[in-house]
Amino acid sequence: MDQINTILRGLRLPRFPNTAQLEALPVLSQGHVHDLHIDTGVYRVSLSRCSIEDGEPFRNTAYIEIKDANFVWQDLGYYDADSPPYEMMGIDPADLAGFFDETL
């Protein structure tokens, strides 16, 4: 997987938002332990306020949700926002890149 990320990085393909990008966005909604920073209507991305000491897998963990056919938000997974991946479960990070263009 590291080899694939190295190749993709060289191609300069979009990545998922990192910690700095998420923190630069306004908090749309504050949950018990997460701050929602992106809501495209299809995808939502939130950044956890907890850390590894609290049981999170990473120092800055981002969570992705998608709205299903029944309009219910489903958890898709999480990633290390300090080193975001280029791909995740078939989600194209370019779908979120447009959100940054409109917001920042």
N, C-alpha and C positions, 0 to 999 in steps of 0.2 A: 504494500500500500504506500509506503514512503517513496518508493521508486515512481509510482504513478503520480503522486503529488508533486514530485520534483519535475517530472516531464510536463505536467499541466501548468506548474508555476512558470516554466520557461515559455509556455504558449500564452501566458498572461490571460488565462480564462478567468471569469468571475469566481470569487469565493463567497462563502457565506459571510455575513457581517461579523466583524471582530468586536472585541470588548470596547475599544475606543469609539468605533462607529455606533454601536448600540447606545453607549452612554451619552453620545452627542445628541441623540434623538430624545424628544420629550417622552416622559412616562405617560402612556395612554391610560393605563390602569395599574393599580398596585394590588397585588395579591398578597397572600400570607407570607410567601418567601420569594416571589418573583415579581419583577417589574416588566410589564408588557411595553415593548418599544415599537413593534411593527405589527400592523394589522392591515393586510391587503384586501380583506374580505374573503380570501381563500386560504392564505397562510397567516399564521401569527408567530412571532418570535419574541421570546421573553428572556431576560437575563436574571439569573438567580442572585439574590442578595446573600446567600449562604456560601460557605467555602468548604474545602476538604475537611476541615476540623468539624464541620457540621454534618458531614456525611455526603456531600456532593462529590461527584467523580473528578471534578477539576476545580481549580482555583476560581475560574470564571466560567460557569456552565450556562450555555444557551439552550433553550428548549424550543422545538418547532412543533406546531400543531397545524392540522389541515381540516377544513370543513368538508364533511362527507356528503354523500348524496341526500341524506336526511337532514342536512344543515346542522349537524352536531359536530362540535370540535373534537378531533381525535389526536392523541399524542402520536407524533411520528418518531420522536427520539430527541437526543441531545448531542451537543458537541462541545469541544474545548474552544471557547470564544477567544482565547489568547493565541490559538493556532487553528483557525477555522478550516474545514475541509473544502475541497472543490466540488465534491458530490456527496450526496447522502440520500439513500433510499429512493433514488430516481427523481429527486427534486432538483430542478435546475436553479442554481443560485441567481441566474439572470432574471428569474421571476421576481426576486426580491430587489435586484439592482435598480429597477425602475422606481421602486419605492424611495430609494435614496435620492434619485434625480428629482423627484417631486417634492421631497421633504427638506433636503439640505440645501 
